[in-house]
Amino acid sequence: MLILIWFVVCIIFYIVQMILGDSGHALEVFAVVSAIAIFLISKIKHKINK
């Protein structure tokens, strides 16, 4: 499961860097999108385990 989260975070980081480049908001957008993705992965994991 940790590998899946790591891959998702890396992909999100790459996409945010590609879209926003050197703008000052890339890190904030990355943090928000990563938090949302990890939350959704957690919800899916709990749904599957029930």
N, C-alpha and C positions, 0 to 999 in steps of 0.2 A: 504494500500500500504506500509506503514511504517513497518508493521508486516512482510510482505514478504521480504523486504530489510533486516530486522533484522535476519530472519531465514537464508537467503542466506549468510549473513556475518558470522553468527555462524557456518554454515556448511563449508564455505571456511576456516575459522580459524581452525576448527577441522582437516580438510584434510591436510592443510599446516603443522600443528603441528605434525600430524601423519607421514607425509612423511619426513619432514626435521628435526624433533625432536629439539635438542638443538643447532643446527647450528646457526651461527650468522646471517644468511640471511633469517630466517623464517619470521621475521617482515616485511622485505622489499618485499618479495614475497607475503605475505598476503595483504599488502597495494596495490600492483599493481593489483593483482587478484580481490580484492574487488572493486577497482575503475573501472575495466573493467566490472564486474558484475553489478554494480550500473548504469553505462553508458548504458549497454544493456537493463536493466529493464526500464530505462527512455525512450529509443528509442521505446521499445515495447509498453509502456504506451501511448506515443504520437501517435503511429501508430493506436492503438485501438480507441483512442478518436477522430480521424479524420473521 
